[in-house]
């Protein structure tokens, strides 16, 4: 080798750079995985909030139904038939619809958060793979630099130009008229 100090410095810097690229890739992957965990926790919170909202609505609904039944009974309306039955049926349908809407909205929110979590994990893998590619690139550049500063840079790798069995070809006339050598 021509300059051992320069070669040692090149190797040292290449190793440091490759290690840093690996550390950056791991860090970015950890950040992405943490973001995925946060999104999954938010999905669970959305689900819990939906259950709470449904339970609270059912409680409020039972109070309202009780008040309506008491008011209808005081006014002498028979709850089992006629308009009393229609009011009770409409209220029950409204309650079922409200519960389904709340559940649907929660399911959509949960699905979005789970998709965010998956995407974060994919981003983490991409960041890690990008760091690995950067490490490979660094190693290749370091190797190239070492080869260029070695004594191999001045010598042909596979020996000299092969000898033609027909002699020196530069003495032959150019087969294409008008073509330069």
Buried (B, 14 or more C-beta within 10 A) or exposed (E): EEEEEEBEEBBEEBEEBBEBBBEBBBEBBEBBBEBBEBBBEBBEEBBEEBEEBBEEBEEEBEEEBEEBBEEBEEEEBEBEEEEBEEBBEEBEEEBEEBBEEBBEEBEEBBEBBBEBBEBBBEBBBBBBEBBBEBBEEBBEEBEEBBEEBBEEEEEEEEEEEEEEEEEEEEEEEEEEEEEEE
